[in-house]
């Protein structure tokens, strides 16, 4: 059985979702796990005990299957979790994401966006044609700074895309030291 199949079967058998497998040249095998998502259910997060449970089981299974590795690392996806498929996009709709396209958006781009731009950060939204990321190029106000009501608002911009056009998509690693906000209250950047 292939190593990827062994890891997938073990991780899913323990009730987790396999996010990523990475093998480094130095012999390190990195496994990223997450808890399965169900729409409407409260968001749960992987903790140290979950990683330890998966590590212990994988060490045993990989030894039985004679998989060669020097070090095993099992971790959660972290703040900048990769978005892989349609299910991940549904799960994180309304969140701030970093999107990298396979090819520049070309001359068909709207407004003030450079034609050779491939990277975008904004709020992920579903559309009839697929997905879009919405952002504003206005700089965020500095702490304590009063925002003038007379100043014209910078319009929001949107870029529509399909999953086939993506090179990479990740949650934007936004840290709020004042505590977690309710879902969908992320700031535009």
KOLVEX-368074 format. One line per 3 residues: number of its first residue (from 1); their letters; for each residue x, y, z of N, C-alpha, C. Coordinates in pm, 1 decimal, m for minus. Layout:
<fimars>
NUM = A = X,Y,Z,X,Y,Z,X,Y,Z | ...
</fimars>
This chain:
<fimars>
1 = XXX = 84.8,m117.6,0.0,0.0,0.0,0.0,89.4,124.1,0.0 | 54.3,224.1,m77.0,133.8,347.0,m86.2,127.0,423.6,45.8 | 233.7,498.5,75.2,242.4,573.1,200.2,124.8,669.3,216.5
4 = XXX = 85.8,740.7,109.5,m25.9,835.4,117.3,m154.7,764.0,156.3 | m177.0,645.2,100.0,m296.9,568.2,131.9,m297.3,522.5,277.3 | m181.2,481.1,326.1,m168.6,436.2,464.6,m199.6,551.3,559.3
7 = XXX = m142.1,667.7,532.8,m164.3,784.4,618.5,m310.9,827.0,612.9 | m366.9,834.5,493.0,m507.1,874.6,477.3,m599.6,780.0,553.2 | m580.6,651.1,536.1,m664.8,551.7,601.3,m652.9,561.0,753.9
10 = XXX = m532.9,581.1,804.3,m510.7,590.3,948.7,m574.2,716.1,1006.3 | m550.0,830.0,942.2,m602.2,958.0,991.7,m755.1,957.1,989.0 | m814.4,914.3,878.3,m960.3,910.9,869.2,m1019.8,806.4,963.4
13 = XXX = m948.5,697.0,985.1,m994.4,593.9,1078.4,m1002.3,643.9,1221.4 | m920.7,742.4,1255.0,m922.9,801.2,1389.2,m1025.1,914.6,1399.7 | m1091.7,946.9,1288.9,m1195.6,1049.2,1292.3,m1149.5,1189.1,1256.5
16 = XXX = m1035.2,1199.6,1189.2,m981.9,1330.0,1149.6,m981.4,1342.3,997.5 | m955.9,1462.6,950.0,m945.9,1490.3,806.8,m799.1,1515.3,773.6 | m747.9,1451.9,669.2,m610.2,1474.2,624.8,m607.5,1598.4,537.3
19 = XXX = m529.5,1698.7,578.0,m519.1,1823.2,502.7,m401.2,1818.0,407.7 | m286.0,1770.2,456.8,m165.0,1775.8,375.1,m62.4,1674.0,423.4 | 12.7,1618.8,328.0,128.7,1533.7,357.3,247.9,1598.6,289.5
22 = XXX = 355.3,1614.5,363.5,476.0,1675.3,307.6,596.5,1593.1,352.5 | 681.4,1561.8,257.2,806.1,1488.5,286.4,923.3,1577.7,253.5 | 1010.8,1600.3,350.7,1126.9,1685.1,324.5,1246.9,1599.2,286.6
25 = XXX = 1347.3,1664.6,228.6,1468.2,1593.7,184.5,1543.2,1533.4,302.7 | 1528.9,1592.7,421.0,1598.5,1543.5,540.1,1532.9,1423.1,604.5 | 1423.5,1375.1,548.9,1357.2,1257.3,602.9,1240.7,1288.0,696.0
28 = XXX = 1204.6,1415.0,709.5,1092.3,1451.5,795.0,961.6,1429.6,719.0 | 867.7,1366.9,784.0,735.0,1343.6,728.7,637.3,1430.3,807.0 | 578.7,1531.6,739.3,485.4,1624.1,804.0,343.3,1590.5,762.6
31 = XXX = 258.6,1568.9,860.3,118.2,1537.2,838.2,36.1,1648.1,901.8 | m54.5,1707.0,824.2,m141.8,1811.8,876.4,m283.2,1755.8,882.0 | m345.4,1766.5,1001.0,m479.5,1711.1,1021.8,m576.1,1821.2,1066.4
34 = XXX = m703.4,1793.8,1049.4,m807.4,1884.6,1097.0,m926.7,1800.0,1138.7 | m1016.5,1860.1,1214.4,m1139.9,1791.7,1250.3,m1238.3,1805.8,1135.6 | m1316.7,1702.2,1107.7,m1413.0,1710.7,997.5,m1512.2,1824.1,1020.2
37 = XXX = m1552.5,1889.2,910.5,m1644.6,2002.3,917.3,m1782.5,1960.2,872.6 | m1882.6,2008.8,942.6,m2021.7,1989.6,903.0,m2089.1,2125.2,907.0 | m2161.5,2159.5,801.7,m2230.2,2288.2,795.7,m2329.4,2298.9,910.6
40 = XXX = m2331.4,2414.4,975.1,m2425.4,2438.7,1083.5,m2375.4,2396.6,1220.3 | m2269.2,2319.2,1225.7,m2213.9,2276.2,1354.4,m2107.8,2375.5,1399.8 | m2094.9,2394.1,1529.2,m1995.9,2487.5,1582.9,m1854.9,2443.6,1542.8
43 = XXX = m1772.3,2541.4,1505.0,m1635.0,2515.1,1460.2,m1552.4,2456.0,1574.3 | m1479.7,2348.0,1546.5,m1391.7,2285.1,1643.8,m1249.3,2291.9,1591.1 | m1152.8,2288.4,1680.8,m1013.7,2302.6,1642.3,m930.4,2186.1,1693.8
46 = XXX = m827.7,2150.1,1618.5,m734.2,2044.4,1656.7,m649.9,2094.3,1773.4 | m629.7,2008.0,1873.0,m544.6,2045.3,1986.4,m425.5,1949.3,1995.9 | m342.5,1970.0,2094.9,m219.4,1891.3,2110.5,m251.9,1743.4,2131.7
49 = XXX = m357.3,1714.5,2206.8,m394.1,1575.4,2232.6,m433.5,1503.6,2102.9 | m501.6,1575.6,2013.0,m538.2,1516.8,1883.4,m412.8,1480.9,1804.0 | m316.6,1573.6,1799.6,m191.3,1549.4,1726.0,m114.1,1433.0,1787.3
52 = XXX = m113.5,1424.7,1919.5,m42.8,1316.3,1987.9,m107.3,1181.1,1956.5 | m239.2,1177.0,1956.0,m312.7,1053.3,1925.9,m280.1,1003.8,1785.3 | m281.6,1094.5,1688.0,m252.8,1058.0,1549.1,m105.6,1017.9,1534.0
55 = XXX = m15.8,1089.1,1601.6,127.2,1057.5,1595.2,153.4,915.8,1644.1 | 97.9,881.0,1758.1,119.8,745.9,1814.2,70.3,637.5,1718.2 | m47.1,657.2,1662.1,m101.9,556.1,1570.4,m20.4,548.0,1441.7
58 = XXX = 19.6,665.2,1388.2,98.5,665.0,1263.9,235.6,601.5,1284.4 | 297.9,624.9,1399.1,428.5,563.3,1424.8,417.2,411.1,1416.1 | 312.7,358.2,1475.0,291.5,213.6,1472.4,264.1,164.3,1329.7
61 = XXX = 171.0,229.1,1260.9,129.7,185.7,1127.0,245.4,199.5,1027.4 | 319.0,309.6,1032.1,429.7,331.0,938.4,542.6,230.1,960.7 | 561.3,188.0,1085.7,662.3,85.3,1114.2,618.2,m49.6,1056.4
64 = XXX = 491.8,m83.4,1074.0,438.6,m209.4,1020.8,446.7,m211.4,868.8 | 418.1,m96.2,804.5,419.8,m85.7,658.6,561.0,m60.5,603.0 | 661.2,m52.9,690.2,802.3,m31.5,652.5,822.7,96.5,572.3
67 = XXX = 755.6,204.6,613.2,774.7,335.0,550.0,898.1,399.4,611.5 | 990.5,443.8,526.8,1116.0,501.5,573.0,1100.2,652.1,597.3 | 1126.8,693.7,721.4,1127.5,835.5,757.4,1216.5,850.8,880.0
70 = XXX = 1269.4,970.3,899.1,1356.0,995.7,1014.4,1277.5,1057.8,1129.5 | 1184.5,1148.2,1096.5,1108.0,1217.4,1199.8,964.8,1238.4,1151.1 | 868.9,1222.5,1242.2,728.1,1240.3,1210.0,675.8,1362.7,1283.8
73 = XXX = 611.2,1453.7,1210.3,549.0,1571.9,1270.1,402.3,1572.1,1231.9 | 315.0,1578.5,1330.1,171.0,1588.2,1306.6,125.5,1720.0,1366.8 | 54.7,1801.1,1286.8,13.4,1932.5,1335.4,m123.3,1971.1,1281.3
76 = XXX = m175.5,2080.6,1336.7,m301.1,2138.3,1287.8,m269.0,2226.3,1167.1 | m370.3,2266.5,1090.7,m345.2,2350.0,973.0,m294.3,2489.7,1005.5 | m319.8,2539.7,1124.3,m269.6,2670.6,1163.1,m354.3,2785.6,1111.5
79 = XXX = m306.5,2907.5,1135.6,m379.5,3028.2,1097.0,m389.3,3045.0,946.0 | m287.9,2999.4,874.1,m285.6,3016.3,728.4,m318.8,2884.2,657.8 | m426.0,2821.4,701.5,m468.8,2691.8,651.5,m487.7,2694.5,499.7
82 = XXX = m433.5,2595.5,429.6,m457.6,2589.5,284.6,m601.9,2548.2,256.0 | m658.2,2605.4,150.1,m791.8,2568.7,105.5,m774.5,2483.3,m18.9 | m819.0,2359.8,m14.5,m791.3,2264.5,m121.7,m907.7,2242.7,m217.7
85 = XXX = m1025.3,2222.0,m167.1,m1136.0,2186.3,m255.6,m1261.3,2266.8,m227.0 | m1366.1,2233.1,m297.8,m1494.7,2303.3,m286.0,m1544.0,2305.7,m141.9 | m1526.8,2196.2,m71.7,m1572.7,2186.6,67.8,m1500.8,2288.1,157.6
88 = XXX = m1371.1,2306.4,138.0,m1296.2,2405.9,215.8,m1346.0,2547.0,185.7 | m1376.0,2574.1,58.4,m1424.7,2706.9,21.5,m1562.2,2733.3,83.4 | m1648.1,2632.6,85.1,m1778.7,2646.9,149.3,m1762.0,2672.6,298.7
91 = XXX = m1670.4,2600.0,359.8,m1646.2,2612.0,504.0,m1598.1,2750.9,542.6 | m1513.9,2811.1,459.6,m1452.8,2938.4,497.0,m1507.0,3057.7,418.8 | m1625.0,3043.6,358.5,m1689.2,3157.6,292.0,m1714.6,3265.5,396.6
94 = XXX = m1682.7,3390.5,360.7,m1698.4,3501.6,453.9,m1571.7,3534.5,530.7 | m1470.3,3451.0,520.0,m1342.5,3474.3,587.2,m1246.7,3547.2,493.4 | m1143.4,3608.4,550.2,m1040.9,3675.4,470.9,m940.5,3570.2,423.7
97 = XXX = m913.7,3568.4,292.5,m826.1,3468.1,233.6,m719.3,3534.9,146.3 | m610.3,3462.2,124.6,m506.6,3500.3,28.5,m520.1,3404.8,m89.3 | m537.5,3460.4,m208.9,m558.0,3381.2,m329.6,m445.0,3410.9,m426.8
100 = XXX = m384.9,3305.7,m484.1,m283.7,3319.9,m587.9,m333.8,3246.8,m712.3 | m341.6,3319.0,m823.8,m388.2,3261.1,m949.4,m273.2,3191.6,m1021.7 | m304.3,3095.3,m1108.0,m202.4,3027.9,m1188.7,m142.6,3123.8,m1290.6
103 = XXX = m227.2,3208.8,m1346.9,m183.2,3304.3,m1449.3,m233.0,3442.9,m1410.6 | m160.9,3547.9,m1452.6,m209.3,3683.5,m1423.8,m348.5,3703.4,m1481.4 | m423.2,3793.7,m1419.3,m562.1,3811.2,m1461.6,m575.7,3869.9,m1600.5
106 = XXX = m469.7,3926.2,m1658.2,m472.3,3974.5,m1796.1,m539.1,4109.6,m1811.0 | m558.1,4150.4,m1933.7,m613.0,4282.2,m1963.4,m760.9,4292.5,m1929.6 | m827.3,4180.0,m1905.3,m970.7,4182.7,m1875.0,m997.9,4231.4,m1733.6
109 = XXX = m893.6,4254.8,m1655.3,m908.8,4299.7,m1517.2,m983.5,4430.7,m1508.3 | m1054.1,4448.6,m1399.5,m1137.3,4567.4,m1383.8,m1063.3,4678.7,m1313.7 | m1086.0,4800.7,m1358.9,m1043.8,4920.5,m1287.7,m895.4,4934.2,m1263.7
112 = XXX = m861.0,4961.8,m1137.7,m725.4,4999.1,m1100.2,m634.4,4879.4,m1070.8 | m679.2,4757.9,m1094.9,m598.6,4640.0,m1067.5,m498.8,4619.7,m1180.4 | m373.0,4598.8,m1144.3,m268.8,4577.5,m1245.0,m297.7,4449.8,m1323.9
115 = XXX = m273.7,4453.6,m1453.2,m304.8,4340.8,m1541.5,m218.1,4218.9,m1513.7 | m100.6,4236.4,m1453.1,m11.7,4122.8,m1428.3,m21.9,4071.2,m1284.9 | m118.8,4115.1,m1210.1,m134.2,4077.3,m1070.1,m188.8,3935.3,m1058.3
118 = XXX = m128.4,3856.6,m966.7,m170.4,3719.1,m944.3,m216.5,3694.4,m800.7 | m178.2,3782.6,m706.8,m208.3,3761.5,m565.0,m311.0,3863.2,m516.6 | m409.6,3812.7,m439.9,m516.9,3896.9,m389.4,m550.1,3856.2,m246.5
121 = XXX = m588.6,3953.0,m163.0,m636.1,3925.9,m27.8,m769.3,3996.5,m11.6 | m868.3,3922.3,33.2,m1000.4,3979.8,55.2,m1094.8,3876.8,113.4 | m1220.2,3914.1,120.8,m1323.2,3827.4,176.4,m1372.0,3730.2,69.1
124 = XXX = m1378.3,3603.1,104.4,m1421.5,3497.9,12.7,m1573.6,3493.7,8.1 | m1629.2,3497.2,m114.7,m1774.2,3492.6,m133.3,m1808.8,3398.1,m247.7 | m1925.0,3332.7,m235.8,m1974.5,3245.8,m342.2,m2052.9,3330.6,m442.2
127 = XXX = m2039.1,3297.3,m571.0,m2116.5,3362.5,m676.8,m2184.3,3254.4,m759.4 | m2268.1,3296.0,m853.5,m2334.6,3199.9,m941.5,m2233.5,3126.6,m1029.4 | m2124.6,3196.1,m1067.4,m2024.8,3138.8,m1158.3,m1912.2,3066.6,m1084.8
130 = XXX = m1908.1,3072.6,m953.1,m1798.9,3009.8,m877.8,m1773.2,3084.3,m748.4 | m1655.2,3145.8,m741.0,m1613.1,3215.4,m618.9,m1558.3,3351.9,m654.8 | m1554.7,3440.0,m556.4,m1490.9,3569.6,m575.5,m1426.5,3612.7,m444.9
133 = XXX = m1326.9,3698.4,m459.1,m1262.9,3760.1,m344.5,m1290.1,3910.0,m356.8 | m1335.3,3972.5,m247.0,m1373.2,4113.2,m245.8,m1280.8,4187.2,m149.7 | m1226.5,4302.3,m195.4,m1133.5,4377.7,m112.9,m1145.4,4526.7,m141.5
136 = XXX = m1082.3,4603.6,m53.6,m1074.4,4748.3,m70.8,m927.5,4786.3,m63.1 | m884.7,4877.9,m150.5,m745.3,4922.2,m148.0,m723.1,5038.0,m51.4 | m825.7,5075.2,25.1,m811.3,5183.3,122.7,m723.9,5134.9,237.6
139 = XXX = m628.1,5217.5,281.7,m546.2,5176.2,395.6,m632.3,5174.8,522.5 | m610.2,5077.2,610.4,m689.4,5073.1,733.8,m653.9,5192.9,822.6 | m751.6,5246.3,896.6,m720.4,5360.0,983.9,m624.9,5318.0,1094.6
142 = XXX = m538.4,5410.3,1133.1,m444.5,5382.7,1241.6,m519.9,5385.7,1373.8 | m472.2,5311.7,1473.0,m541.2,5309.9,1602.2,m554.7,5452.2,1657.9 | m675.8,5487.1,1699.9,m701.0,5618.5,1757.6,m727.2,5727.4,1655.3
145 = XXX = m709.2,5698.0,1527.8,m728.3,5797.9,1422.5,m876.9,5813.4,1392.8 | m922.2,5938.7,1382.6,m1060.9,5965.6,1347.3,m1073.5,5960.2,1195.8 | m1178.6,5897.8,1150.1,m1202.8,5886.1,1007.1,m1303.2,5993.0,967.1
148 = XXX = m1265.3,6073.5,870.3,m1351.8,6181.9,823.2,m1470.8,6126.3,746.2 | m1589.2,6179.6,773.2,m1708.3,6137.3,699.8,m1713.7,6203.2,562.8 | m1640.1,6313.5,546.3,m1640.3,6386.6,419.2,m1554.8,6317.4,313.5
151 = XXX = m1459.8,6238.8,358.5,m1368.6,6171.2,265.9,m1445.1,6065.7,185.5 | m1425.8,6066.4,55.7,m1493.6,5969.6,m31.4,m1443.1,5828.9,m0.8 | m1535.4,5734.8,6.6,m1498.5,5596.2,34.0,m1434.5,5533.6,m89.5
154 = XXX = m1333.4,5451.8,m65.8,m1269.7,5378.3,m174.6,m1362.5,5262.1,m209.2 | m1398.0,5245.5,m336.0,m1492.2,5139.2,m371.5,m1432.1,4999.7,m351.3 | m1520.9,4905.6,m324.4,m1477.7,4766.3,m313.0,m1448.3,4711.8,m452.0
157 = XXX = m1353.1,4621.4,m458.9,m1319.8,4555.1,m584.7,m1344.5,4405.7,m567.0 | m1375.2,4339.4,m675.4,m1402.9,4196.1,m669.2,m1335.1,4125.1,m785.7 | m1287.5,4005.3,m758.9,m1228.2,3921.2,m862.1,m1295.0,3785.3,m855.6
160 = XXX = m1362.2,3748.9,m963.3,m1424.6,3617.9,m971.5,m1326.3,3515.1,m1024.5 | m1338.9,3391.2,m976.6,m1248.1,3284.7,m1021.4,m1314.8,3150.0,m1002.0 | m1259.7,3049.9,m1069.2,m1300.2,2911.6,m1046.3,m1182.8,2840.1,m979.3
163 = XXX = m1207.9,2726.6,m920.7,m1101.3,2653.5,m851.8,m992.6,2608.3,m947.9 | m1026.5,2588.7,m1075.2,m927.2,2547.4,m1175.5,m824.9,2657.6,m1202.9 | m860.8,2783.6,m1179.7,m771.2,2896.7,m1206.6,m675.8,2925.5,m1091.4
166 = XXX = m691.1,2855.8,m979.0,m611.2,2882.7,m860.4,m481.4,2804.6,m856.8 | m376.3,2871.5,m818.0,m250.8,2804.5,m786.6,m253.3,2766.4,m638.9 | m299.5,2861.6,m554.8,m303.3,2839.0,m410.8,m405.7,2931.7,m346.8
169 = XXX = m469.0,2883.6,m242.7,m559.1,2965.7,m161.7,m537.7,2926.8,m15.8 | m528.0,3026.9,70.3,m506.4,3005.2,213.4,m588.5,3104.3,293.1 | m621.2,3065.6,416.5,m679.8,3163.3,507.0,m574.2,3268.4,535.2
172 = XXX = m614.2,3394.2,543.0,m519.5,3500.9,575.1,m487.8,3492.4,724.3 | m359.8,3491.0,759.5,m322.4,3478.2,900.9,m341.3,3610.8,976.0 | m464.7,3637.6,1016.0,m496.5,3760.6,1087.3,m507.2,3727.6,1235.1
175 = XXX = m426.8,3793.3,1316.4,m423.8,3768.2,1458.8,m492.8,3884.1,1530.0 | m587.8,3850.8,1616.7,m657.6,3950.8,1695.5,m630.4,3918.7,1842.0 | m551.9,4000.8,1908.6,m514.5,3974.0,2046.1,m624.1,4011.0,2145.5
178 = XXX = m735.3,4063.0,2096.8,m846.3,4098.8,2185.2,m947.7,3986.4,2195.3 | m922.8,3874.8,2130.8,m1013.7,3760.4,2138.0,m1077.5,3730.5,2004.0 | m1137.0,3613.5,1994.8,m1200.4,3570.1,1870.5,m1324.5,3651.7,1842.0
181 = XXX = m1342.9,3681.8,1715.5,m1464.1,3749.6,1670.9,m1560.1,3644.7,1619.6 | m1686.3,3681.3,1616.3,m1785.7,3590.0,1560.8,m1755.5,3568.5,1413.4 | m1791.6,3454.7,1361.3,m1765.9,3420.1,1221.7,m1820.1,3525.9,1128.3
184 = XXX = m1740.9,3559.3,1026.0,m1784.9,3655.0,923.9,m1760.7,3799.5,961.6 | m1691.6,3825.2,1074.6,m1663.2,3962.1,1113.5,m1519.2,3999.3,1084.5 | m1453.8,3927.5,995.1,m1316.1,3959.7,957.4,m1310.2,4092.8,886.8
187 = XXX = m1197.4,4159.5,897.4,m1182.3,4289.3,833.6,m1134.1,4272.8,690.9 | m1173.9,4362.0,604.9,m1121.3,4365.1,467.6,m985.0,4427.7,470.3 | m897.5,4379.7,386.1,m765.9,4443.5,378.8,m730.4,4473.9,235.7
</fimars>
